[in-house]
């Protein structure tokens, strides 16, 4: 049987998380967290000695393509498509205020 989470522990966790809880919520979360810890306690009793270590079970793997740069035949044409441009450069709004 897992240890019961007290209301004061729930209040401390809520304070650390900057949460404001009502007394009813504190009671509810104390029960729910205690139940969760009880379930974790049950899982820790399962014998996994002969279970293979795995990070995923689907057999899928990431497929990546080579990152390449495609040359642009006419960069001036691309700049001309921008809403605002000047002297061959694209004008954008400032990211940081000076």
C-alpha positions as CSV (number, residue, x, y, z in Angstrom):
1,X,0.0,0.0,0.0
2,X,1.4,3.4,-1.0
3,X,1.8,6.2,1.5
4,X,-1.0,8.6,1.6
5,X,-0.3,12.1,0.4
6,X,-1.3,14.7,3.0
7,X,-3.2,17.9,2.4
8,X,-0.2,19.9,3.5
9,X,2.0,18.1,0.9
10,X,-0.5,19.0,-1.8
11,X,-0.5,22.6,-0.6
12,X,3.3,22.7,-0.7
13,X,3.3,21.3,-4.2
14,X,0.6,23.8,-5.3
15,X,2.7,26.6,-3.8
16,X,5.8,25.5,-5.7
17,X,3.8,25.3,-8.9
18,X,2.2,28.7,-8.2
19,X,-1.3,27.2,-8.1
20,X,-4.2,28.5,-6.0
21,X,-6.3,25.6,-4.8
22,X,-9.5,25.5,-2.8
23,X,-9.8,23.2,0.2
24,X,-12.0,20.9,-1.9
25,X,-9.3,20.7,-4.6
26,X,-6.6,20.0,-2.0
27,X,-8.7,17.1,-0.7
28,X,-9.4,15.8,-4.2
29,X,-5.8,16.0,-5.3
30,X,-4.5,14.3,-2.2
31,X,-6.8,11.4,-2.9
32,X,-5.9,11.3,-6.6
33,X,-2.1,11.6,-6.0
34,X,-2.3,8.8,-3.4
35,X,-4.1,6.6,-5.9
36,X,-1.5,7.3,-8.5
37,X,1.3,6.5,-6.1
38,X,-0.5,3.3,-5.2
39,X,-0.6,2.3,-8.8
40,X,3.1,3.0,-9.2
41,X,3.7,0.9,-6.2
42,X,1.9,-2.0,-7.9
43,X,4.0,-1.5,-11.0
44,X,7.2,-1.7,-9.0
45,X,6.2,-5.1,-7.8
46,X,6.1,-6.6,-11.3
47,X,9.0,-8.9,-12.1
48,X,10.8,-7.5,-15.1
49,X,14.1,-9.4,-14.7
50,X,13.6,-11.3,-18.0
51,X,12.2,-8.3,-20.0
52,X,14.3,-6.9,-22.8
53,X,15.2,-3.2,-22.5
54,X,13.6,-1.2,-25.2
55,X,13.1,2.5,-26.0
56,X,10.2,1.9,-28.4
57,X,8.2,-1.0,-29.7
58,X,7.0,-0.1,-33.1
59,X,10.1,-1.0,-35.1
60,X,10.0,2.4,-36.8
61,X,13.0,4.5,-37.3
62,X,13.6,8.1,-38.4
63,X,14.1,8.5,-42.1
64,X,16.2,11.6,-42.9
65,X,17.2,13.1,-46.2
66,X,20.4,14.9,-46.9
67,X,20.1,18.6,-46.2
68,X,21.1,20.3,-49.4
69,X,21.1,23.9,-50.7
70,X,19.5,24.4,-54.1
71,X,21.1,27.1,-56.1
72,X,18.7,29.9,-57.2
73,X,19.0,30.8,-60.9
74,X,17.6,34.3,-60.4
75,X,17.8,35.7,-56.8
76,X,16.8,39.1,-58.0
77,X,13.4,37.7,-59.1
78,X,12.9,36.2,-55.7
79,X,13.7,39.5,-54.0
80,X,11.3,41.3,-56.3
81,X,8.5,39.0,-55.1
82,X,8.8,40.3,-51.5
83,X,6.3,42.9,-50.4
84,X,9.0,45.4,-49.6
85,X,12.6,45.4,-51.0
86,X,15.3,47.9,-51.6
87,X,18.8,47.6,-53.2
88,X,18.4,43.9,-53.8
89,X,17.5,43.2,-50.1
90,X,14.2,42.2,-48.6
91,X,12.9,44.7,-46.0
92,X,11.4,43.2,-42.8
93,X,10.1,44.6,-39.6
94,X,12.6,45.0,-36.8
95,X,12.9,42.1,-34.5
96,X,14.2,44.1,-31.5
97,X,13.3,47.7,-30.7
98,X,16.4,49.8,-30.6
